[in-house]
Amino acid sequence: MLQQRRCHNDNHGRAIIKVRFCSTCGAVLNSNVKQSQCPDERHAKMRRLQSTYCMDCGERLVRER
């Protein structure tokens, strides 16, 4: 059985997670947080912070290389 590797984002190991998705790998971290639709301005801000995925809606913010 293959063990799934965690990304380097520290949210995966936290006991209390306040975001729905991981900003690095896009995995669902806390399914109890309501999924939302984000305005383009919020996504632009997350791109400037070098997030790959939106923490609120899970949309991929940067293109694959």
CORVEN-V312350 format. One record per backbone hydrogen bond with DSSP energy under -1.0 kcal/mol. CO is the residue of the C=O (numbers start at 1). NH is the residue of the N-H. If there is no record, write none. Layout:
# CORVEN-V312350
CO_NH, CO_NH
This chain:
# CORVEN-V312350
9_12, 10_13, 20_29, 20_30, 22_26, 23_52, 23_53, 27_22, 30_33, 39_43, 40_44, 41_45, 42_46, 43_47, 44_48, 45_49, 46_51, 47_50, 52_61, 54_58, 55_20, 55_21, 56_36, 59_54
